[in-house]
Structures are given as C-alpha cells and as structure tokens.
C-alpha cells in the first residue's frame, strides 16, 4: 500500500527528461515505427512561421473570464488558456527560453523573429513507478525504464497593439503501442491533447515571470463546464466551423488550435483573418494510418497541399472556413477533415 501511494503521488508530478543534446535532430522514419528506446524521440513535426510576428496586433476584446496579476492577465476559452503580459516580446524571449530548459527540455526550434519556440519530444519521468527495484537499479540503468509516452510543447509569442505580449503554450503527445499480439513490434501514435499539462506549464511560467504560486493557481483554477460554442455546419455547400465569438477571440482560439493539432502554419495575416497552412492528404493505397497521421504525415511521396484557414466575423459570431491556395472556397474531403479537427479541438 505504501508503494502504491508513492506511485500515485509521483504520477501527479512533472519531471521531464531529454536525453538528447543541442545539435542536429536525429533521423527518424516517417512512419515513426520501431524507434529505439530512449527518453527523447524526434517525431515528425511541423515548423511554424509567422512573417508578421513583428507587426502590432489589434487589442483583444475582454474575454468571458480574465484574471489580472500585476502585469500578467490570464484569458480563457473552454479548455484553452493563454497569458497576456504587459511587457515587450523581446524582454520575454530569454526568460521563456530559460524556463523550458530549466524544466528539462531541449528546444528544437528557437526563432525570436518568428515568435516561435518548440521543445523536443521528452518523457515525463515522474510517471514511472517508484518501487524498490526502480529506485535502485533504475538509478544505474535509467534508460531501461520508459513510460511509453512522449510530449512536446510549442510556445508562441504575439505582440499586441499596446506593446504587450500574448503567450500561448500548446501540448502534443505520442504513445507507443504494440502492432501485434506477440508484442514484438511497436509504433508511435498521437494521443489526445492534455489541457491540464498546458495549464500546469502556464502556471509555472507565471511563477517564472513574477507571480506568486497562490495567485497563479487561483487565476488558472478550473471553472464550471461551459456550453460548447463551436459547431460544424455547411454554408453554400462549404464545410465551416461556427463560433459564438467576435473576431479577436476567434482569431486567438483558432491560432491555438492550429498549434495544438500540429498544422504547419507557414504564415498568418491577421488583418485579413487568414492562416496559411500546409496539409498532406491521406494515401488510399497505404495501410490506413491514424487520423492525425493522415492529416499531418510527412510522407514525401505525397506532396503537401496549401490551404488558407479563414476567420470571418460579424458582430459576436465568427465563421472558420478552408480556402484553396488561390483563396477560393474549398469543399473537398480534405476541407471537411480540416474543419472537423478544428471544431473538435474548439469544443
């Protein structure tokens, strides 16, 4: 019973470890199959760019729930949280970078001019059971133990018109699963996004930026479940997502969703409400992969398609749709899949 209690308590902590070192990324097969045992895996991911990172943003409208702590404000929408800090982005970049490194991560993307930093795939070692064998042999042969899960985090900083900065943290996870009853082969598959991990790192970042522990916990405390305001629909034979949010709020929520779900965002134009993304269509001739793998696979045999995610608002409601590379409405199966994944995350 004592050992069991220790396991439960330990599983509630966060202790990430990356075995890699700063330098070139490891080569990994596109299908993520048969990765070697290690506490750091380079799973195919997508780089995100934003050429207008340095351009001032329109001030955000007051959200449904916002809590101010000095010059830090927490905004929320459903399971999404982000920070608004009344400091210039160039003053926040180094503290945020140090924050991730102090929490056991290596940054695989660190581009201040684009406002994007992304961690490697790391393992939360606190999830390992702390029994007698683990506490003795594990200290010597640490690599023999693995949780079978890996996490990575993307941080995006966007300037506001008032000179402050919005900070978004998004989580992505992978889990190792067996592919046969003999349990002799494994593959890595995406696992659901964990909003609690996003909130925990936002809390830790608030402490790093000067908030007290009690203040951060109170500001990020969960609220009563609210009615989902994201739903799929069809407008002029085109699949869309409808939100009960004005433009400022809808723009931020859609941007965080694209970060969460691993889209390759090549550029963004807030003045026109456009995110420019890349998408790899499923290959019907291959064995059916997972849903996320179909959307975001880096299979070089299938050329990526370019789309635009458009956010259009009228009053307190907004519509999110998919446009092709020429900016024309898209009603294909790819557009339906993209709309569905955006709507599922926004609910």
MOFENFEN-V167982 format. One record per residue. N is the residue number from 0. RES is the residue in one letter. PHI is phi in whole degrees, 0 to 359 (NA if undefined). NEAR is the number of other C-alpha atoms within 10 Angstrom. D_CENTER is the distance of its C-alpha to the mean C-alpha in Angstrom with 1 decimal. Layout:
[[N | RES | PHI | NEAR | D_CENTER] [N | RES | PHI | NEAR | D_CENTER]]
This chain:
[[0 | X | NA | 6 | 36.6] [1 | X | 296 | 7 | 36.0] [2 | X | 295 | 11 | 33.9] [3 | X | 297 | 12 | 31.9] [4 | X | 296 | 11 | 31.3] [5 | X | 297 | 13 | 30.1] [6 | X | 296 | 17 | 27.6] [7 | X | 297 | 14 | 26.2] [8 | X | 296 | 13 | 26.1] [9 | X | 293 | 17 | 24.4] [10 | X | 293 | 17 | 21.7] [11 | X | 273 | 10 | 20.7] [12 | X | 261 | 12 | 20.1] [13 | X | 235 | 17 | 17.4] [14 | X | 213 | 15 | 18.8] [15 | X | 280 | 19 | 16.6] [16 | X | 220 | 18 | 18.7] [17 | X | 245 | 21 | 18.3] [18 | X | 272 | 15 | 21.5] [19 | X | 281 | 19 | 21.0] [20 | X | 235 | 11 | 22.5] [21 | X | 299 | 8 | 21.6] [22 | X | 157 | 9 | 22.8] [23 | X | 299 | 8 | 22.4] [24 | X | 289 | 12 | 19.7] [25 | X | 289 | 11 | 21.2] [26 | X | 281 | 10 | 22.2] [27 | X | 228 | 15 | 20.7] [28 | X | 303 | 14 | 22.1] [29 | X | 303 | 12 | 20.1] [30 | X | 270 | 17 | 20.3] [31 | X | 65 | 16 | 19.1] [32 | X | 279 | 16 | 22.4] [33 | X | 50 | 14 | 24.5] [34 | X | 286 | 17 | 22.4] [35 | X | 289 | 9 | 24.5] [36 | X | 292 | 12 | 24.1] [37 | X | 196 | 17 | 22.3] [38 | X | 267 | 24 | 19.8] [39 | X | 217 | 21 | 17.7] [40 | X | 234 | 25 | 16.8] [41 | X | 264 | 19 | 15.7] [42 | X | 276 | 21 | 14.0] [43 | X | 310 | 19 | 14.0] [44 | X | 227 | 17 | 11.0] [45 | X | 237 | 17 | 11.1] [46 | X | 282 | 16 | 12.0] [47 | X | 240 | 23 | 11.4] [48 | X | 234 | 20 | 14.5] [49 | X | 208 | 20 | 15.9] [50 | X | 293 | 13 | 19.7] [51 | X | 260 | 17 | 20.3] [52 | X | 303 | 21 | 18.2] [53 | X | 277 | 15 | 21.7] [54 | X | 276 | 14 | 22.9] [55 | X | 298 | 16 | 23.3] [56 | X | 259 | 20 | 21.4] [57 | X | 290 | 13 | 23.3] [58 | X | 300 | 13 | 23.4] [59 | X | 282 | 17 | 21.3] [60 | X | 287 | 10 | 23.4] [61 | X | 297 | 10 | 23.6] [62 | X | 282 | 15 | 21.0] [63 | X | 297 | 10 | 22.3] [64 | X | 226 | 12 | 21.4] [65 | X | 214 | 17 | 21.3] [66 | X | 233 | 18 | 22.5] [67 | X | 258 | 15 | 23.9] [68 | X | 230 | 15 | 24.5] [69 | X | 65 | 10 | 26.6] [70 | X | 262 | 13 | 24.6] [71 | X | 246 | 21 | 21.2] [72 | X | 236 | 17 | 20.3] [73 | X | 261 | 23 | 17.6] [74 | X | 242 | 21 | 16.7] [75 | X | 215 | 18 | 15.4] [76 | X | 209 | 21 | 15.2] [77 | X | 64 | 20 | 15.3] [78 | X | 273 | 17 | 12.4] [79 | X | 271 | 21 | 10.6] [80 | X | 224 | 21 | 11.7] [81 | X | 206 | 23 | 11.9] [82 | X | 252 | 23 | 14.8] [83 | X | 240 | 23 | 17.7] [84 | X | 244 | 24 | 19.8] [85 | X | 277 | 17 | 23.3] [86 | X | 216 | 17 | 23.3] [87 | X | 296 | 16 | 23.0] [88 | X | 298 | 22 | 19.9] [89 | X | 291 | 14 | 22.1] [90 | X | 276 | 10 | 23.1] [91 | X | 263 | 16 | 19.6] [92 | X | 300 | 18 | 18.3] [93 | X | 297 | 11 | 20.4] [94 | X | 299 | 13 | 19.8] [95 | X | 291 | 18 | 16.0] [96 | X | 299 | 19 | 16.5] [97 | X | 299 | 12 | 19.1] [98 | X | 302 | 18 | 17.0] [99 | X | 292 | 20 | 14.5] [100 | X | 293 | 13 | 17.6] [101 | X | 291 | 11 | 19.5] [102 | X | 267 | 15 | 17.0] [103 | X | 92 | 18 | 17.7] [104 | X | 252 | 26 | 15.1] [105 | X | 249 | 25 | 16.1] [106 | X | 273 | 20 | 14.4] [107 | X | 268 | 17 | 14.4] [108 | X | 221 | 15 | 13.7] [109 | X | 212 | 16 | 15.5] [110 | X | 234 | 13 | 16.7] [111 | X | 302 | 17 | 18.1] [112 | X | 293 | 13 | 19.7] [113 | X | 259 | 18 | 16.5] [114 | X | 74 | 23 | 14.6] [115 | X | 232 | 21 | 11.7] [116 | X | 223 | 23 | 11.3] [117 | X | 221 | 25 | 9.3] [118 | X | 276 | 21 | 10.6] [119 | X | 282 | 23 | 12.4] [120 | X | 278 | 29 | 12.2] [121 | X | 230 | 26 | 14.1] [122 | X | 254 | 28 | 15.9] [123 | X | 276 | 21 | 16.4] [124 | X | 291 | 22 | 20.2] [125 | X | 291 | 19 | 20.9] [126 | X | 280 | 20 | 20.6] [127 | X | 286 | 16 | 23.7] [128 | X | 296 | 20 | 26.9] [129 | X | 260 | 20 | 29.2] [130 | X | 274 | 14 | 32.5] [131 | X | 295 | 10 | 35.6] [132 | X | 296 | 10 | 35.0] [133 | X | 297 | 16 | 31.4] [134 | X | 286 | 12 | 32.6] [135 | X | 256 | 12 | 35.4] [136 | X | 295 | 12 | 34.7] [137 | X | 299 | 15 | 31.0] [138 | X | 291 | 10 | 31.7] [139 | X | 268 | 10 | 33.5] [140 | X | 245 | 10 | 31.6] [141 | X | 297 | 15 | 28.1] [142 | X | 288 | 12 | 26.7] [143 | X | 288 | 12 | 28.5] [144 | X | 252 | 16 | 26.1] [145 | X | 211 | 16 | 22.7] [146 | X | 276 | 15 | 20.4] [147 | X | 76 | 16 | 19.3] [148 | X | 226 | 21 | 15.6] [149 | X | 224 | 26 | 13.1] [150 | X | 231 | 23 | 9.8] [151 | X | 219 | 22 | 7.8] [152 | X | 228 | 24 | 5.8] [153 | X | 248 | 23 | 5.5] [154 | X | 244 | 21 | 8.0] [155 | X | 235 | 24 | 9.7] [156 | X | 248 | 23 | 13.3] [157 | X | 233 | 23 | 15.4] [158 | X | 284 | 26 | 19.1] [159 | X | 253 | 22 | 21.0] [160 | X | 297 | 13 | 24.6] [161 | X | 277 | 14 | 26.0] [162 | X | 97 | 14 | 24.9] [163 | X | 273 | 21 | 22.1] [164 | X | 218 | 25 | 18.3] [165 | X | 262 | 24 | 15.2] [166 | X | 240 | 22 | 12.4] [167 | X | 244 | 22 | 8.8] [168 | X | 237 | 25 | 6.5] [169 | X | 236 | 28 | 2.9] [170 | X | 252 | 22 | 3.6] [171 | X | 224 | 23 | 5.0] [172 | X | 227 | 20 | 8.8] [173 | X | 230 | 20 | 12.1] [174 | X | 226 | 16 | 15.6] [175 | X | 269 | 20 | 19.0] [176 | X | 232 | 15 | 21.5] [177 | X | 282 | 12 | 25.2] [178 | X | 255 | 13 | 26.5] [179 | X | 214 | 9 | 30.1] [180 | X | 293 | 7 | 32.3] [181 | X | 286 | 7 | 33.7] [182 | X | 55 | 9 | 30.3] [183 | X | 251 | 9 | 31.0] [184 | X | 219 | 14 | 28.0] [185 | X | 226 | 16 | 24.2] [186 | X | 225 | 15 | 21.2] [187 | X | 256 | 21 | 17.5] [188 | X | 235 | 20 | 15.6] [189 | X | 297 | 18 | 12.1] [190 | X | 243 | 15 | 12.1] [191 | X | 303 | 11 | 10.8] [192 | X | 296 | 17 | 7.6] [193 | X | 249 | 15 | 9.3] [194 | X | 300 | 17 | 9.4] [195 | X | 294 | 13 | 12.2] [196 | X | 292 | 17 | 10.4] [197 | X | 299 | 21 | 8.3] [198 | X | 295 | 22 | 11.8] [199 | X | 297 | 15 | 13.6] [200 | X | 284 | 19 | 12.0] [201 | X | 296 | 23 | 12.6] [202 | X | 299 | 25 | 16.1] [203 | X | 295 | 18 | 16.7] [204 | X | 293 | 20 | 15.8] [205 | X | 299 | 23 | 18.2] [206 | X | 296 | 17 | 20.8] [207 | X | 296 | 14 | 20.4] [208 | X | 267 | 16 | 21.0] [209 | X | 118 | 13 | 24.1] [210 | X | 283 | 18 | 23.5] [211 | X | 278 | 14 | 25.3] [212 | X | 298 | 12 | 23.9] [213 | X | 295 | 10 | 25.7] [214 | X | 296 | 16 | 24.5] [215 | X | 294 | 23 | 20.8] [216 | X | 297 | 18 | 21.2] [217 | X | 294 | 11 | 23.2] [218 | X | 293 | 18 | 20.8] [219 | X | 258 | 19 | 17.8] [220 | X | 301 | 10 | 20.1] [221 | X | 295 | 12 | 19.3] [222 | X | 252 | 10 | 21.3] [223 | X | 299 | 6 | 23.3] [224 | X | 303 | 8 | 21.4] [225 | X | 257 | 10 | 21.7] [226 | X | 293 | 8 | 22.7] [227 | X | 298 | 12 | 20.0] [228 | X | 244 | 16 | 20.6] [229 | X | 245 | 20 | 18.7] [230 | X | 211 | 18 | 20.9] [231 | X | 273 | 18 | 21.7] [232 | X | 204 | 14 | 25.1] [233 | X | 230 | 13 | 27.3] [234 | X | 235 | 11 | 28.8] [235 | X | 54 | 8 | 31.5] [236 | X | 65 | 10 | 30.5] [237 | X | 244 | 16 | 27.0] [238 | X | 291 | 24 | 23.9] [239 | X | 218 | 26 | 22.0] [240 | X | 248 | 23 | 19.7] [241 | X | 251 | 22 | 21.7] [242 | X | 237 | 25 | 20.4] [243 | X | 269 | 17 | 22.7] [244 | X | 223 | 21 | 21.2] [245 | X | 289 | 20 | 22.8] [246 | X | 299 | 23 | 21.3] [247 | X | 304 | 21 | 19.8] [248 | X | 290 | 22 | 17.8] [249 | X | 297 | 25 | 16.9] [250 | X | 301 | 23 | 15.8] [251 | X | 292 | 17 | 13.3] [252 | X | 294 | 23 | 12.0] [253 | X | 295 | 20 | 11.8] [254 | X | 300 | 17 | 10.1] [255 | X | 292 | 22 | 7.2] [256 | X | 297 | 20 | 7.4] [257 | X | 297 | 20 | 7.7] [258 | X | 296 | 23 | 4.6] [259 | X | 299 | 21 | 2.9] [260 | X | 268 | 20 | 6.2] [261 | X | 81 | 20 | 6.8] [262 | X | 298 | 21 | 9.6] [263 | X | 271 | 20 | 11.7] [264 | X | 269 | 23 | 12.4] [265 | X | 278 | 17 | 15.8] [266 | X | 192 | 18 | 16.9] [267 | X | 211 | 20 | 17.1] [268 | X | 227 | 15 | 20.2] [269 | X | 293 | 19 | 19.9] [270 | X | 298 | 8 | 23.7] [271 | X | 254 | 10 | 23.7] [272 | X | 68 | 18 | 20.5] [273 | X | 238 | 22 | 19.2] [274 | X | 249 | 24 | 16.0] [275 | X | 262 | 21 | 17.2] [276 | X | 234 | 22 | 15.3] [277 | X | 249 | 19 | 16.4] [278 | X | 216 | 22 | 16.8] [279 | X | 252 | 20 | 18.7] [280 | X | 289 | 19 | 21.0] [281 | X | 297 | 18 | 22.0] [282 | X | 257 | 13 | 25.1] [283 | X | 293 | 9 | 27.6] [284 | X | 277 | 6 | 29.9] [285 | X | 262 | 7 | 27.5] [286 | X | 301 | 7 | 26.9] [287 | X | 299 | 11 | 24.4] [288 | X | 275 | 15 | 20.9] [289 | X | 291 | 11 | 18.1] [290 | X | 300 | 14 | 16.6] [291 | X | 290 | 14 | 13.3] [292 | X | 298 | 18 | 15.5] [293 | X | 295 | 18 | 17.7] [294 | X | 284 | 21 | 15.2] [295 | X | 236 | 21 | 13.6] [296 | X | 298 | 22 | 16.4] [297 | X | 257 | 19 | 17.7] [298 | X | 300 | 18 | 21.2] [299 | X | 287 | 9 | 23.4] [300 | X | 284 | 8 | 26.1] [301 | X | 249 | 13 | 24.3] [302 | X | 294 | 12 | 23.9] [303 | X | 290 | 16 | 20.8] [304 | X | 255 | 13 | 21.5] [305 | X | 260 | 17 | 20.6] [306 | X | 226 | 25 | 19.8] [307 | X | 236 | 25 | 19.3] [308 | X | 264 | 24 | 17.3] [309 | X | 257 | 23 | 19.8] [310 | X | 247 | 24 | 19.6] [311 | X | 239 | 18 | 23.2] [312 | X | 238 | 20 | 24.5] [313 | X | 218 | 10 | 27.9] [314 | X | 69 | 9 | 28.5] [315 | X | 261 | 13 | 26.2] [316 | X | 233 | 16 | 24.6] [317 | X | 221 | 22 | 22.4] [318 | X | 234 | 23 | 22.0] [319 | X | 249 | 25 | 19.2] [320 | X | 225 | 26 | 20.7] [321 | X | 249 | 28 | 20.5] [322 | X | 244 | 21 | 22.9] [323 | X | 280 | 17 | 24.2] [324 | X | 295 | 15 | 24.5] [325 | X | 267 | 9 | 27.7] [326 | X | 84 | 13 | 26.2] [327 | X | 262 | 11 | 28.0] [328 | X | 304 | 19 | 26.8] [329 | X | 246 | 20 | 25.4] [330 | X | 234 | 18 | 26.4] [331 | X | 284 | 12 | 25.9] [332 | X | 296 | 11 | 24.3] [333 | X | 299 | 18 | 21.3] [334 | X | 298 | 21 | 21.0] [335 | X | 296 | 18 | 21.3] [336 | X | 295 | 16 | 18.6] [337 | X | 296 | 19 | 16.1] [338 | X | 299 | 21 | 17.4] [339 | X | 295 | 18 | 17.1] [340 | X | 292 | 16 | 13.4] [341 | X | 294 | 23 | 12.7] [342 | X | 296 | 21 | 15.3] [343 | X | 298 | 13 | 14.2] [344 | X | 283 | 19 | 10.8] [345 | X | 284 | 22 | 12.8] [346 | X | 289 | 16 | 15.5]]
